[in-house]
Amino acid sequence: MADSAAPHDIGNSEAVAAPKNNAGAAHGAARIGIVGASGYTGAELLRLAAAHPSFDVVAVSGDTQAGAAVRDLYPSLAADYGDLRYCAYDPAIFVGLDVVFLGLPHMASAPVVADLYKRVGCVVDLGSDFRLVDAALYPQWYGAEHPLPELLGEIPYGLPELGREALRGAAGVAVPGCYPTAAALALAPFARGGFISTSGVVIDAASGVSGAGRAPKPATTFSTVDEDFVAYGLLDHRHTPEIEQATGCQVLFTPHLAPMVRGILATCYARPREGMTTDDALGVLADFYSDEPFVVIHRDAPHTKATLGANTCHLSARVDPRTGWLVVLSAIDNLVKGASGGAVQCANIALGLPETAGLPTTGLMP
């Protein structure tokens, strides 16, 4: 989710682990593996899987942590994964599993997808490798030709609220980035309904430092981030084409790093159809998401902390009659709805499980 000049990327995971001794798993449980399980998204996948009624984690990898116990790296997981250890990635460990999640850096997932696609029930990639349909965009935004362009478009984009049917029975899923998740859920109802001009849309979004991943970086140390607020990726952040693809809008996207651990707040500006009021805008959101269990619409401005630990997106909107702008605000937990929770939601759909299984909707307060 980030570039080298900026500190935001959900895919800075690394790892694979030995099979978990889970003799108490329910009959018929889905056998789960995680490649890149030592990063923050991998740890979040393990947390969510521990509460999932149908998931049995049998293999986790993390090359730089191979041999280490999960509980030593993440004591918060000790109660559920006391015997689990990371192992070096070997495709033979994962072939035949029901779902394999990939929590790897940008452009690192494709070789693993080549190993596992259609050799497991579903490969759910939390990285950027299969999000963009147009292969020509990868050299421009990621600095490399795509190694498997034939799979672009075949592996569906995994934002269920905007494209659920393509995920049913899918052999692979490309989980959106965290910023695109927040922005697309805010803007898509208005763009798809013809309620806004789709050109000249502006998105200012701020994220917590966990989006930069577990690996230490000079720009994300406590002494750098604390008491600071900074924009990065000016004019060229990698999520720009993904947001445009997901929303159908031309966007000017500016991400910011906020001095908090989790959360994204996206403030999106667009020119609405003439005569739109704030009540109209809130009605557009309420109608579009009326049957969605993970979307909350409220007149008050959303708080990132309201989403902490939950797979929810909180939305609100205003129309300013003075300037003529529509403002749509979106809050998510970047590690849950913006990454691992969204991935579990997609896996549930792909496997034919209840979509809400194992996914919390209540945030942690205070």
Salt bridges, closest charged atoms under 4 A:
ASP9 OD2 - HIS106 NE2 2.89
GLU14 OE1 - ARG214 NH2 2.90
GLU44 OE2 - ARG47 NH2 2.62
GLU44 OE1 - ARG262 NH2 2.90
GLU154 OE2 - LYS118 NZ 3.57
GLU161 OE2 - LYS337 NZ 2.86
GLU165 OE1 - ARG168 NE 3.08
GLU242 OE1 - ARG131 NH1 3.46
ASP279 OD1 - ARG299 NH2 2.24
GLU292 OE1 - ARG164 NH2 2.63
ASP300 OD2 - HIS298 ND1 3.71
ASP333 OD2 - ARG262 NH1 3.04
GLU355 OE1 - ARG164 NE 2.73
